[in-house]
Amino acid sequence: MKKIFLKLVFIFVLLYQYSAYSADTIEAFVVNLSEMNSQVKVTDLICDKVLYDDLIDAKSNLAINLCKGEDGLGQVELFIKIGCTKNKTIIKKNITDGKKIPFLPTK
């Protein structure tokens, strides 16, 4: 009986921590509108943390979790590598939960 009680307490603690974590983050999606794969570095500007630094497939979404700022919104920087010398930086502010952040490397 004691083991069952301890397991239940452990499960409730995990659920509480998960809900606290999800309340402090924003889930958004980076969308590659290009017909080609793109090398992208995604940085959370609130937490100053690199979230992703790799290829994003053509016409695909990348789910990210951003930290909330004081206003409850997120900010992200996309650094897109285009060849050796042509790179592009996009900064998006006021990101809300479920927001899609599209980019097209050539424009």
SEKEMAR-753467 format. One record per residue: x, y, z of N, C-alpha, C in turn; residue number from 1; residue in one letter. Coordinates in nm, 2 decimals, m for minus. Layout:
BEGIN
> n.xx_n.yy_n.zz_ca.xx_ca.yy_ca.zz_c.xx_c.yy_c.zz_sekol_kollum
> X_Y_Z_X_Y_Z_X_Y_Z_NUM_A
...
//
This chain:
BEGIN
> n.xx_n.yy_n.zz_ca.xx_ca.yy_ca.zz_c.xx_c.yy_c.zz_sekol_kollum
> 0.08_m0.12_0.00_0.00_0.00_0.00_0.09_0.13_0.00_1_M
> 0.20_0.12_0.08_0.29_0.23_0.08_0.35_0.26_m0.05_2_K
> 0.39_0.15_m0.12_0.45_0.17_m0.26_0.35_0.23_m0.36_3_K
> 0.23_0.20_m0.35_0.13_0.26_m0.44_0.11_0.40_m0.41_4_I
> 0.11_0.44_m0.28_0.10_0.58_m0.24_0.22_0.66_m0.29_5_F
> 0.34_0.61_m0.28_0.46_0.68_m0.32_0.46_0.69_m0.47_6_L
> 0.41_0.59_m0.55_0.40_0.60_m0.69_0.31_0.71_m0.73_7_K
> 0.19_0.72_m0.67_0.09_0.82_m0.70_0.15_0.96_m0.67_8_L
> 0.22_0.98_m0.56_0.28_1.11_m0.53_0.38_1.14_m0.63_9_V
> 0.46_1.05_m0.67_0.56_1.07_m0.78_0.50_1.11_m0.91_10_F
> 0.39_1.05_m0.95_0.32_1.08_m1.07_0.26_1.22_m1.06_11_I
> 0.20_1.26_m0.95_0.15_1.39_m0.94_0.25_1.50_m0.94_12_F
> 0.37_1.47_m0.88_0.48_1.57_m0.89_0.53_1.59_m1.03_13_V
> 0.54_1.48_m1.11_0.58_1.49_m1.25_0.48_1.57_m1.33_14_L
> 0.35_1.54_m1.31_0.25_1.62_m1.38_0.25_1.77_m1.34_15_L
> 0.27_1.80_m1.22_0.28_1.94_m1.17_0.40_2.01_m1.24_16_Y
> 0.51_1.94_m1.24_0.63_2.00_m1.30_0.61_2.02_m1.45_17_Q
> 0.55_1.93_m1.52_0.52_1.94_m1.66_0.43_2.05_m1.69_18_Y
> 0.32_2.07_m1.61_0.23_2.18_m1.63_0.29_2.31_m1.61_19_S
> 0.38_2.32_m1.51_0.45_2.45_m1.48_0.55_2.48_m1.59_20_A
> 0.61_2.38_m1.65_0.70_2.40_m1.76_0.62_2.45_m1.89_21_Y
> 0.51_2.38_m1.92_0.44_2.42_m2.04_0.37_2.56_m2.02_22_S
> 0.35_2.60_m1.90_0.29_2.74_m1.88_0.39_2.85_m1.90_23_A
> 0.52_2.81_m1.89_0.63_2.91_m1.91_0.68_2.92_m2.05_24_D
> 0.63_2.83_m2.14_0.68_2.83_m2.27_0.57_2.85_m2.37_25_T
> 0.61_2.88_m2.49_0.52_2.90_m2.61_0.56_2.80_m2.71_26_I
> 0.46_2.72_m2.76_0.49_2.63_m2.87_0.46_2.70_m3.00_27_E
> 0.56_2.71_m3.09_0.55_2.77_m3.22_0.61_2.68_m3.32_28_A
> 0.59_2.72_m3.45_0.64_2.63_m3.56_0.72_2.72_m3.66_29_F
> 0.84_2.68_m3.69_0.92_2.74_m3.80_0.88_2.67_m3.93_30_V
> 0.84_2.74_m4.03_0.79_2.68_m4.15_0.88_2.72_m4.27_31_V
> 0.94_2.62_m4.33_1.03_2.64_m4.45_0.94_2.64_m4.57_32_N
> 0.92_2.75_m4.64_0.83_2.76_m4.75_0.90_2.73_m4.88_33_L
> 1.04_2.71_m4.87_1.12_2.69_m4.99_1.10_2.55_m5.05_34_S
> 1.14_2.53_m5.18_1.13_2.40_m5.25_1.26_2.32_m5.21_35_E
> 1.35_2.38_m5.14_1.48_2.32_m5.11_1.49_2.31_m4.95_36_M
> 1.58_2.21_m4.91_1.61_2.21_m4.77_1.69_2.33_m4.74_37_N
> 1.68_2.38_m4.62_1.75_2.50_m4.58_1.83_2.48_m4.44_38_S
> 1.95_2.53_m4.44_2.03_2.53_m4.32_1.99_2.65_m4.23_39_Q
> 1.93_2.62_m4.11_1.88_2.73_m4.03_1.92_2.71_m3.89_40_V
> 1.96_2.82_m3.82_1.99_2.83_m3.68_1.88_2.91_m3.61_41_K
> 1.81_2.84_m3.52_1.69_2.91_m3.45_1.74_2.94_m3.31_42_V
> 1.73_3.07_m3.27_1.77_3.11_m3.14_1.65_3.18_m3.07_43_T
> 1.63_3.14_m2.95_1.53_3.20_m2.86_1.59_3.32_m2.80_44_D
> 1.54_3.44_m2.83_1.60_3.57_m2.79_1.56_3.60_m2.65_45_L
> 1.46_3.54_m2.59_1.43_3.57_m2.45_1.52_3.49_m2.36_46_I
> 1.54_3.36_m2.38_1.63_3.28_m2.30_1.78_3.28_m2.36_47_C
> 1.80_3.34_m2.47_1.93_3.35_m2.54_1.99_3.21_m2.55_48_D
> 1.91_3.12_m2.62_1.94_2.98_m2.63_1.92_2.93_m2.77_49_K
> 2.02_2.86_m2.83_2.00_2.81_m2.96_1.91_2.68_m2.95_50_V
> 1.80_2.68_m3.02_1.70_2.58_m3.02_1.73_2.47_m3.12_51_L
> 1.78_2.52_m3.24_1.80_2.42_m3.35_1.91_2.48_m3.44_52_Y
> 1.99_2.40_m3.49_2.10_2.44_m3.58_2.13_2.32_m3.68_53_D
> 2.04_2.31_m3.78_2.05_2.20_m3.88_1.97_2.23_m4.00_54_D
> 1.95_2.13_m4.08_1.87_2.14_m4.20_1.72_2.13_m4.16_55_L
> 1.64_2.21_m4.23_1.49_2.20_m4.22_1.45_2.16_m4.36_56_I
> 1.38_2.05_m4.37_1.33_2.00_m4.50_1.24_2.10_m4.57_57_D
> 1.24_2.09_m4.71_1.16_2.17_m4.79_1.01_2.15_m4.75_58_A
> 0.94_2.26_m4.75_0.79_2.26_m4.73_0.76_2.18_m4.60_59_K
> 0.83_2.21_m4.49_0.81_2.14_m4.37_0.80_2.23_m4.25_60_S
> 0.75_2.18_m4.14_0.74_2.26_m4.01_0.84_2.20_m3.91_61_N
> 0.89_2.29_m3.82_0.98_2.25_m3.71_0.91_2.31_m3.58_62_L
> 0.87_2.22_m3.50_0.81_2.26_m3.37_0.92_2.31_m3.27_63_A
> 0.90_2.43_m3.21_0.99_2.48_m3.11_0.92_2.53_m2.99_64_I
> 0.99_2.53_m2.88_0.93_2.58_m2.75_1.01_2.70_m2.71_65_N
> 0.95_2.82_m2.70_1.01_2.94_m2.67_0.98_2.99_m2.53_66_L
> 1.07_3.05_m2.47_1.05_3.11_m2.33_0.96_3.23_m2.35_67_C
> 0.88_3.26_m2.25_0.79_3.37_m2.25_0.86_3.49_m2.19_68_K
> 0.85_3.61_m2.25_0.90_3.73_m2.19_0.81_3.79_m2.09_69_G
> 0.84_3.91_m2.04_0.76_3.97_m1.94_0.61_4.00_m1.99_70_E
> 0.60_4.02_m2.12_0.47_4.04_m2.18_0.40_3.91_m2.21_71_D
> 0.46_3.80_m2.19_0.39_3.67_m2.22_0.41_3.63_m2.36_72_G
> 0.49_3.70_m2.44_0.52_3.67_m2.58_0.66_3.62_m2.60_73_L
> 0.69_3.56_m2.71_0.82_3.51_m2.74_0.89_3.59_m2.85_74_G
> 1.02_3.57_m2.86_1.10_3.63_m2.97_1.20_3.53_m3.02_75_Q
> 1.21_3.52_m3.15_1.30_3.42_m3.21_1.38_3.49_m3.32_76_V
> 1.51_3.44_m3.34_1.59_3.48_m3.45_1.62_3.36_m3.54_77_E
> 1.60_3.38_m3.67_1.63_3.27_m3.77_1.75_3.32_m3.84_78_L
> 1.86_3.24_m3.84_1.98_3.27_m3.92_1.98_3.17_m4.03_79_F
> 1.96_3.21_m4.15_1.95_3.12_m4.27_2.07_3.12_m4.35_80_I
> 2.14_3.01_m4.37_2.26_3.01_m4.45_2.22_2.98_m4.60_81_K
> 2.26_3.08_m4.69_2.23_3.07_m4.83_2.37_3.07_m4.90_82_I
> 2.42_2.96_m4.94_2.55_2.96_m5.00_2.66_2.99_m4.90_83_G
> 2.77_3.04_m4.96_2.89_3.07_m4.87_2.88_3.21_m4.82_84_C
> 2.83_3.31_m4.89_2.84_3.45_m4.85_2.70_3.51_m4.83_85_T
> 2.60_3.46_m4.89_2.46_3.52_m4.88_2.39_3.45_m4.76_86_K
> 2.38_3.52_m4.65_2.31_3.47_m4.53_2.20_3.57_m4.50_87_N
> 2.10_3.52_m4.43_1.99_3.61_m4.40_1.95_3.59_m4.25_88_K
> 1.93_3.70_m4.18_1.88_3.69_m4.04_1.74_3.75_m4.03_89_T
> 1.65_3.68_m3.98_1.51_3.72_m3.96_1.48_3.72_m3.81_90_I
> 1.43_3.83_m3.76_1.39_3.84_m3.62_1.24_3.86_m3.61_91_I
> 1.18_3.77_m3.54_1.03_3.77_m3.52_1.00_3.80_m3.37_92_K
> 0.91_3.90_m3.35_0.88_3.93_m3.21_0.73_3.91_m3.20_93_K
> 0.68_3.92_m3.07_0.54_3.90_m3.04_0.48_3.77_m3.08_94_N
> 0.55_3.66_m3.06_0.51_3.53_m3.10_0.42_3.47_m2.99_95_I
> 0.30_3.42_m3.03_0.21_3.37_m2.94_0.20_3.21_m2.96_96_T
> 0.13_3.15_m2.87_0.13_3.00_m2.87_0.06_2.96_m3.00_97_D
> 0.12_2.86_m3.07_0.06_2.80_m3.19_0.10_2.88_m3.32_98_G
> 0.18_2.99_m3.30_0.21_3.08_m3.42_0.30_3.00_m3.52_99_K
> 0.28_3.03_m3.65_0.37_2.97_m3.75_0.46_3.09_m3.79_100_K
> 0.59_3.06_m3.80_0.69_3.15_m3.84_0.75_3.11_m3.97_101_I
> 0.69_3.16_m4.08_0.74_3.12_m4.21_0.86_3.19_m4.26_102_P
> 0.94_3.13_m4.34_1.06_3.19_m4.40_1.08_3.14_m4.54_103_F
> 1.13_3.22_m4.63_1.16_3.18_m4.77_1.30_3.24_m4.79_104_L
> 1.41_3.15_m4.79_1.55_3.20_m4.79_1.58_3.30_m4.90_105_P
> 1.52_3.29_m5.02_1.56_3.38_m5.13_1.49_3.51_m5.13_106_T
> 1.40_3.54_m5.04_1.33_3.67_m5.04_1.37_3.75_m4.92_107_K
//
